[in-house]
Amino acid sequence: MINIFSERILLIVFIIVNIALYSFSYDGATFVEGADSSQYYLPALSFLENGKFVQGDVSLTFGPPLYSIFLAIPIYVFGFDESDAAIVFIQCTLLYLTGVLSRQILLQFSNKLGLLVHALIIFNPNSIITAHLVQSETLFTFLFIWSIIVAFKIINNFSLKRVILLGFLTGLAALTRPVAIYLLLLWPMFILISLIVKNKLDIGNQFIFYRKREWMRLLSIMLIGGMVVSPWYARNYIEFGKAFFTSNAGAYLQAQYIQLKNKGFGYNREDAMKEHRKIFSDYLGKKKLSNFCLNNDRHWSCNGALTSASLSGIVSEPLVGHAKALVNSWGALFFSGGASNIRNYLRIDGKELIVSFQKKSFNGLKSILNLIREMPTSYLIIFIFTTIFSTISRIIGIVGIFYLIKEKRWRPYGLLLIETVSLFTAAYLYLGQSRFRVPLEPILMIFTVVGILFMIKKSNK
């Protein structure tokens, strides 16, 4: 009875907090403050109007379509102007269900503190505010965490049915955010490593992984996922005469280069963009390509050239700059708390500070301290609270990672979680920020709760 009562209290408080957040936001904030929100809702509107995914006059190629389809449902039912409450409700429901799923992951390690991990996930400042915005992370996180559970089940009991489900879920995740394509390709290796570790540790009555049938089943994860994303490849081939998933790789690497110059070498944003333009111009001239892409770098046909030019620019920079940029990026990825999204959603003063901060040259800790000094009091309070939450949970989470590796029976599953976190960390490279961490928050909160379990165990000795 106590557990049921606690569950109900958790749900009631979650509902109250989200109603309060929505009530204190300004009209249209859900659409306006979501990063790249027009990239999602414009194709959704186009899909409803003419069955095509179009941004203005340009066909959607920069991202996959699933989140736009997701948005199209409440927009169709309530209309665009009245759909924001429904979108927030659906995404908050997905966030709550993500907490439920995460408790299933924790059960692999302990049957204690399940309610705590649920609470840490659904009241996580970064995750809860993202659920109020038109951003694809909430839907993606739900699919991603579900796929983690299926991967755990495969490690426990290898079956074709579970392999098919894992491929299907990861394919859907890739149609939500293209970064999941990397996960789809690496699932066989991640699961194989966990199976090998589990067999070597002689935990349970597991078979030795050597039969061709099991190898084929592992590889079929990619096949099933490929079948799920293939219609989008086909759509692009039919419409543009070339099969590709998205055209965002070049623009993404371009942003990586600009961020590298800004955070690694102290360039302001304008000068970093000029440096990239020079590199791209030289590349087009060297390859004897048209200058069309110089002023239309987001065009799908420019993706290959922009990717190659940006990548060559990145690898040619000195290592010391890479190190500085990575420290800044991964520090922001894991320790920023989502304060900017909360401030924007509630229309609190301070937005212009971030815009100015991003444009200026970066001088490490000095720049960060100057930003903090200039924050209005209300923004500063939010910043302090969210940063403390992230910092404390990360520190305890490091203890949890140690415990997962130390405990032999947990090691195969702990490795799988560490591998997925490492994959996303590497993929974000120099562009680390709080919203990119949203899909990782459930795993990071599990690390934190496992760390708490370890400290409880030590204190009881």
N, C-alpha and C positions, 0 to 999 in steps of 0.2 A: 504493500500500500504506500509505503514511503517513497518508493521509486516512482510509482504512478503519479503521486502527488507532486514530486519534484519535476517530473516531465511536464506536467500541466503548468506549473509555475514558470518553468523555462519558456514554454510556448507563449504564455500570457505576457511575460515581460518582453519577449521578442516582438510580439505584435504591438505592444504599447510603444516600444522604442522606435519601431519603424513608422508607426503612425505619427509620432512626434517629429521625426526627421522629415517626413513628407509634408507635414503641416507647416513647418517652419521654413521650408524651401520656397523659392519664388516660382511663379507660373512659368512653365516651360523649361525649368532647370534640368529635368531628366533628359531632354533632348539637347539643350544648349551646352551643358557642362560635360557631357560624355566625350572623351577624347575620340576624335575622328568619327563622331556620331553620324554625320551626314553620309559617310562611306557606307553606313548600314541602313539608315532609314530612307534615303533616296532610292536605292535599289528596291527596297520593300514597297515603296509607293509605286514605283514603275512596274513591279511584279503584279501588283493588284490591278493596275490600270490597263496594262497591255501584255502581261505574261512574260515580260523581259526584265532583265536586271540591268538598269541603266542609271548612271549618275549624271543628271543633267542631260547633255547631248552625247555622253560618252558611255559605252558599254562597260559594265563592271568587269575589270580584269585584275584590279589591285588586291582583291581578297576573294575568298570563297563565299558561297551564297547562303549557308544554313542559318546564320544569325539574322539575315534579312528576311528569310522565310519565317523565322521565329517571330520577328517583329510584325510581319504582315498580318498575323492572326488577330492580335488585339486591335491593330489599326483598322482592319476590316470590320470588326465587330462594333467598335466604339467611334471610329473616325480618328483622324490624326490628332486633332486638338484635344480630344477627350481620352486618348489612349494611354497617357502617361501613368495614370494611377494603376491601370491594369498591368502595364509593363512592370512597374515596381512590385505589384502584388505577385506576379508570376515569378519574377527573379528572386524576390525574398523567399518565396516558397522553395525555389531551387536551392537557395543558400541553406535553408533549414534542412532540406533533404540531403544536401552535401554533408552537413553535420551528422545526420543519421548514418550515412554511408561510411563516414570516417570512423564512427564508433565500431563498425564492423572490421575495419583495418586494425584498430587498437586491440580488438579481441584476440588477434593473433599473438599479441604480446602479454596482455593482461585483461582480466575481467573487472578490474577496478578503475575508477575515475573516468568511466565512459561519459558520464554527464558533464564532467569538467571539460573534456576535449570537445564535446558538442558545444558547450557554452563559449569556449575560446574561439571556435570557428565562426559561430553565427554572430557573436558580438565583437569579432575582430574589426577594429575601426576601418582597416583597409578593405575588407571584404564587404562589410555591411553598407558602406557608402557606394561601393561599385555596383551593388545590387539596385541602387536607386538611379543609375545612369544608363544611358544607351551605350553600353560597351559589351563586347562579346565575352568578357572574362567569366561572368557568372555561369552562363550556359556551358562554356568550355570546361570550367572547373568541375561542374557536375558530371560531365561525360568522362573527364580525365580521372576523377577519383573512382568512379564506377569501374573504369578499366583497370585501375590498380587492384581493386577487390577481385576482379576476375583473374588477374595475373597471379594473385596470391592463391586462388583456388586451383589454378593450373599447377602451381608448385606443389600443392597438397595432393592433388589428384588429377593427373594429366589426362585430359579427355578431349576428343575432337569437338564436342559441343561447346566447351569452354573456349577453345581456340577460335572457333567461328565467332563467338560472342565478342571476344577480345578484339579481333580484327574489325568487326562491325562497329563497335564503340569507338575505336581509335580512328576509323575512317570518318565517322560522324564528327569526332573532335577536330580532325583535319579540315573538314568542311566548315568548321566554325572558326578556327584559327590555324593557319598553314604551318605553324611551328610543330604541330602534332605529326606532320609527315616524318620528321626525324625520329619521333618516338615509334611510329609504325615500322620504320626500317630497323630500329634497334631493339624492338621487343624480343625477337628470337635470341639475340645475344644476351640481353639482360636476364631472361628467364633461364637460358641454358647455364649461365654462371650460377644462378641461385640453385638450380637442380644439381649441378656438380658439387657445390658447397654442401648442400643438404645430404647428398649421398656419401661424401667423404666424411661428414660428421656422424654418419650412421644414425640418423634420427628417423625413427619410424621404420616402417617396412617398405621402403621405396626401392623401385627397380634401379639397376645400374643403367644409366642413359647411354645406350649405344646402338639401339635398333634403328634401322633406316626409317621405319614407320614413324617414330617419334621425331626424327629429324624433319621429315616431310610435314608433319603436323606443325612444327614450329615455323617452318618457312611459309606455311599456308596462312599464318597471321598476316603476312604482307600481301598475299594473294587476295584474301577476303577484304582487307582494307583497301587494296587497289581497286577491287570491284566497286566498292562504295564510292570512291572518289572519281572513278572513271567517267561517269556522266558529265562531270564538270570539264574534264579534259576533252571529251567529245564535243561539248558545247563550244569550247574555245576553238577547236579545230574546224568545226562547221562554220563558225562566224568569222574567224580570222585566217583560216587556212594553215594554222600551226597548232599542234597539240602542246599545251602547257597548262600548269595548274593555276598559278597566279603570276602576275608581272611585278611583284613587289620586291623581289630579291635585289634588283639594282638600286631602287630607292632606299631600301633598308641598309644596304652597304654604304650608300652615299651618306645617309644619316650617321652611320657608324664612323665614317672618316671625319665628318664634321665634328662629331663628339670627341673623337680621338685628338684632333687638333686643339679643341677647346679645353678639354680636361687634362690632356697629356702634355700639351706644349704652351698653354696659356693664350691661345688665339681667341679673340672675340668671335662671335658667331659670324659676323659679316665677313671678316677676313678669312675665316675657315671656309666659308662658302666660295669665296673668290679663289682660294687655293684649289678647291675641288673642281671648279669650273675650268681652271687652267689645265689640270690633269686630264679632264675629260676632253677638252678641246685638242690637246696634244695627242691623245689616244685616237680620236676620230681622224685627225690628220695623218697619223702614222698608218692607220688601217685604210686610209682613203675612203672614208665613209662620209655620208652627207652630214652637214651641220644641222639638219633638222632636229636631231636629238639634243643638241646643245640647248635649245630653247623649249624642248618638249620631252624632257627626260622622264616624265611619268608615262609616256606613251608605251603601249605594250611592245611595240616593235623595237624600242630602245633598251629593253630590259637586259639583253645579252651584253651589249656594248657598255652600258652603265655598270653592270656587274663586274665585268673584266677591268674596266678603268678604275673603279672604286677599290677593288680588291688589290690591284697592283699598287695603288696609292697607299693603302693600309700597310701592306707588307714591306714597303720601302722605308717606312718611318723607323727611327732609332728605337731600340728596345726600352730605353728608359722612359720614353713617352708612353709606350704601351703599358708599362707597369703602373705608372701614375694614373692613367685612364681606367685601368682595370680596378685598381683600389677604389677609385671614386665610384665607378659604376656598380661594383658588387657591394660596396658600402651602402649606396643608395638603394640598391635592390633589396637588401636584407634588413636594413635598419631604418629606412624612411617609413613613416607610419600612415601615409595617405592623408595628411593634414590639408594639403592643397585642395583635394577633391571635396573634403568636408567644408572648407572655407568657401569654395566656389558655390557649392550646392546651397549653402545657407546665406550666400551673398554677404560674406563678412569682408571687411576691407583688407587689402594686402595683395590682391591679384597682380597689380602692376609691379610689385616688388619682384615677383617670380619672373615676369616677362623681362624686366630689366636685368635680373640676375643671369638669366639664360643668354642674354645678348652680350654681356660683358666678358672680358677675359677672365679666366679662372685662376685664382691664386691659392688654391687649396683651402686649408682651415681658415685662413684670414678672410676669404670671400664668404665662407659659411657663417662665421661669427658676425661679419658685417650685416649679412642678411637677417640674422636673428635679432640684432640690435635695432634694426629698422622695422621689425614686425609690430603691428598694432597689438594691444594687450590681448584682445579676444583671440586673434590668430595665434599669438605666442602661447596661450594656454592650451589650445588644441594641439599645437606643434609639440609642446613639452609632453602632454599626455600620450599622444600617439608614439612619439619617439621612445619614451620610457617603456611603454608596452612592448614595442618591437625589441628594444635592447635587452630587457629582462628575459623575455621569452626566448631570444636567440641564445643568450648565455646559458640558460637552463637547457635549451635544446642541444647545445654542444655536449653537455653532460649526458643527455638522452642518446645521442649518436654513439658516444663511447660505450654506453650500457648495451645498446643494440648489437654492437660488434663484439663486446665482451661475452655476452650470453650466447653460447653455442646454438641453442635451440632457436634463437631469434635471428641469428646471423644471416641466413639466406634471404629473409624478408627485409631485414634492415639494409642489406646490400642493394636490394631492388629499389627501395625508397631513396637511398643515397645516389644511386645511378640516375634515377629520373630527375632528382633535384640538380645534379651535376650537369645533365644534358640541357636543361632549361637555362641554367646559369651560363653555360658556354654559349648557347644560342643568343642570349641577350647581349653578351659581350660588353660593349661600351655604352649601351643604351639602358642600363639598369634603372628602374624607377618603381615606385610602389605598386602601380597597377599591373605591371608585369609579374609581380610576386603573387597576385591573387590566386592563380592556380596552384601555387606551391604552399599557400597558407595552411591548408588542412594537414599536409605532411609535416610542415614545420611545427604546427601545434601538437601533432602526435609526438614529434621529437621532444617537445617541451614537457608533455605529460609523462613520457617515459623517463625523462630526467627527474621529474618530481617523484616518480615511483622509486627511482634509484636512491634519491636523498632520503625518502621515508624509510627505505630498507636499511640504509646506513645508520640512520638515527635510532632505529629500533634494536640495533645490535648492542 
